[in-house]
Amino acid sequence: MRATSSRRAITALLSFLTAGFPGGVHGAPSVDFDREVELLADEGRFSEAGDRLKQALAELPVNLENRDRRNFLATQAVNAYALAFERTPHMCELATAGLEVADEYLSALLAEYGASVRKSDEYVGLNALREELSDARRDQGCSGDTNPSARTADEVPSWKDEPKPEHEKNADPGKRQKTAGLVLLGVGGAAVISGAGVGIAFGVKALGLKKDIAGLRQGFAEAMCDPEDPSPGICSDLDGQISAVVSDGKKAHVLSGVGWGVTSLGVALVVTGGVLFAKGKRKTNAHIRVLPTLGGLTLAGVF
């Protein structure tokens, strides 16, 4: 990355941090801090820029008022150390320094806001940046944690040279969505078939009953029966048959409607399942992450 791009990124950072701080960062004159870090970045002295940003981060108390500023400082400090390590990959201590900033910042977040903060954008973003730096450190053959006693078991996990479990290496990020999609496709398909079968069967039955009713009513009329007071005999028999067929016809209509309703639900499940499966397949084929960097954002993944 060109030094001018880094200078612009850090200048923007300082403008954000010093807003609302008349005395600059924790009492230091903002113009001095601005000039110092800008000069370091302009000269490509990213390690020293990281040290200065780390110092500014340490001077900001961990509280809600400083939460955004601390996140921005921590992110830029880790990026500065990552850039320094990229230029001199034999100096493993640069990557170690960046990881220490990330671990201390993430531990402070957990201590202040509890386990729920793990789902926040600031935690997820910086943890992803930390993992990238840890991978780069491992790729260069750097040794494990040089100061394991500095961290407790309750804090952020160590970044020692430990191979990832085989199931994590081969994990399919789209497996859950593909499985859910296939389940919905199966259930939806079954609902479409069964619902359509019920709808068609009772629809045909309703049409047949409609013809039966028409025939019975014609016979009722030809027998000169009174609809209001059918006389005993053939008229009362015909009236009873008409009532029974009408009742069966109504039931057939209702069941036919239920069948087609199930069919509609099945279609919706099939569509939803298809969408989930497609999303899962895309996630499997392209695992993309957006990471914060010193100059903006980086898109990382396997395509």
N, C-alpha and C positions, 0 to 999 in steps of 0.2 A: 504494500500500500504506500502511495506517495506521502511524503511528510506533510504536504499542503492539505491533503484530504484529512489526515489525522489532526492537523491544527484546527481545521474547520470544525471537526467533530468535537474536540475538547473545548473549543471556544463556545460552541452551542451548549455544551454541558455546563460550563461555568456560568453562562447567562441564566440558565435554569436554576442552578444551585444558589446563586447570590441574590435571586429575586426575593425580596422581603427580608434580606439580611443586611442592614445598613453597615454593619461592621465586617461584612464578608463571612467567610466560613469560620464559625466559632471564634469570632473576634479578630481574625486576621484580615488585613485590608484586602478586599476583593480584587482590586486592580493588581496588587502584587501577586496574588495567587494565580490570577488569570495570566499575567505576563510570564510567570515562572513555568507553568505547565505548558503554555503555548510554545514557549521557547524550547523546552525539552522535546516536545513532539516534532517541532519544526526541524530540529537537529537529529531526529531519529533516535533520541535517547529514551526509548520506551520503558526501559527498566526503571529509570529514575522518575519518569512520569508516573509509572505504577506505584512507586514508593510514595510519591507526593499525594496521589489520590488515596492510597491506603491510609496515609496519615490523616488526611482530611476526613475520611470515613470514621476513623477511630475517635476523632474529636467531636463527632456528632452524636449526641445521646440517642439511645434506642427508645423512641417513643413515636406516637402516632403522627405528631407534627412533622417529624423528620423522616417519615417512612419512605416517601417518594424520593427524597434527596439521597437517602442512604442507598436505596436500590440503584439509582443512577450512578452514584459514585462507585459502588461495588462492581457494577457491570463494566464500567469504563476501566477500573483498576485491573480486573481480570483480563480484559481485552488488551490492555497495555502490556501486561506480562506475557500474554499469548503472542503478541507481535514481536516482543523482544526474544522469546524462545524460538519463534519461527526464523528469525535472523541468525541466531546462534544456538542451533539445536543441541550442541554439545554441553551447553550450560543448563543442566537439569534443574539447578536451583531456581531458575526463572519460572519454570512451570510449577515448581513446588511453591513458590511465593504466590502465584496466582491461585493455586488450589487452596492455600491457607486462607487467602482473603475470602474465597467462595465458601469454604467450610465454616469460618468464623461468622460470616454474614448469615448463612443459612441457619446455623445454630442459634444465633441471636434472634432470628425470626421465630424459630420454634419456641424458644424460651419466653418470648414476649407475647406471642399470639396463640400458642398451642398447636396441636397436631393438624387442626383444620387449615392452617396456612399452607400446608403442602399442596393444596389444590389451587392456590392463588397464582396469578400470572407471574408475579415477581419471583416466587419460589421456583415454579416450573421453568421459567426462562433462564434464571441464573444457574439452576441445577443442570439444565441442558448444556449451557456454556461450559460449566465445570466438567461435565462428562467429555466434551470435545477436547478440552485441554488435557484431561487425564488420559484419553486415548492417544493424543499426540505424544505425551510424555512416555507412555508405554511403548509406542512405536519406535522411539529413539533409544529404547533399552535402558531407561533410567531405573535406578533402584527403587525400592519401596519407600514407605513412610520413614523419613529421617527423624521424626520426633513423635513417635506414637503415644507417648505419655501426655502430650498436649491436648489429647481429645479423650472424651469419655464415651462409654458405650451408648449413652443416651443421645449423643450428638450425631452429626452427619457421618455416615459410614466412611471408613478409611479408603484411600485410593491406592492401596498396595498393589503390587504386581500379581494379582490373582486372576486366573483365567475365568471367563464367564462360563456358567453352567451350560451344558450342551443344549438343554431345553430352551434356554434363553437365546442362544445363537440361532436356533432353528425355529423360534417362535414366529407364528404367522400373525401379523397385526390385524389382518382382516378375517381371521377364523371365526370370531364370534358373530360378526355380521353375516358372513356367508352361511353359517349354520342356522342362524335365525331366519335368514332369507329362504333357505331350503325347507325349513319346517313350515313357514307360512305358505310357501308354494304348494307343499303337499296337502296341508289342511285346506287351503283355498281351492285347490283343484278338486279335492273330494267333495267340498261343499258345493262347487259349481255342478258337478255331475249328479250328486244326490238331489240337490235342490231343483235342478232342471227336470230330473226324472219325476219327482213328486209334482212339480208344477204342470208338466205335460199330462201325466196320468189323471190327475183330478180335473184338469181343464177339459180333457176329452170326456170324462165322466159327466161333468157339468153340462156339456153340449148334448150328451145323450139324454140326460134327465130333462133338459129343456124341451126336447122333442116329445118325451113321454108326457110331460105336463100339457103340451099343446094337444096331444091326442086325447087325453083324459078330459080336458076342458071341452073339446069338440063333442065327445060322447055325452058329457053332462048337458050341453046345450041341446043336442038332438033328442035327449030324453025329456026335454021340457022341464028340467028340474029348476026349482027356485033357489038361487044362491043364498038368500037370506034364511030360508027355512026348508032345507031339502027334506022331502018326505021319506019315510022308512022304505027300505028296499034298495033298488038300484041307485037311486039318487044319493042316499046316505053313504052307500058303498063307494060310489064315485067321488063324493066329497072327501071321504076319509083317505082314499088313494091320492087324491090331488094334494092334500095337506102333507102327507108323508113324503111325496116326491118333491114338493117345494122345500121341505125341511132338508132333505138329502141334497138338493141342489145348492142351497145356501152353504151347507157344510163343505161341499165340493169346491165352491168358489173360494171359501176362506182358506182351505188347505192348499188350493192352487196358488193363492196369493202368498201363503207362507213359503211354499216351495220356491217361487220366483224371488222372494225376499232373501232366502238362504243363498240362492244363486248370485244375487247382487252382492251379498256379503262375501261370498267366495271370490268373486271377481276382484273386490277391493283387497282381499288378502293376497291374492295372486300378484296384483300390481305392487303392493307394499313389499311382498317377498322378493319380487324381481328387483325392485330398487335397492333393498338391503343387500341382496347378493351382489349386485353390480358395484355398490359402494365398497363392499368387503373385498371384491376382486381387485378393484382399483387400489385399495389400500395395501393389498398384498403385493401388487406389481410395482407400486411406487410409494415408498415410505418417505414422506417429505417432512422436514422440520424447518421452521423459521427461527433463526437464532439472532440475538442482538450482537453486533460487533462494534468496534471502535468507530467505524465510519457509517454505520447504518444497520442493515439487516442482511443476513446470509441465508440462502436457501440450500439445505443439505438433504441428501437422500440417495436412494438407489433406484434407478430407472431401468 
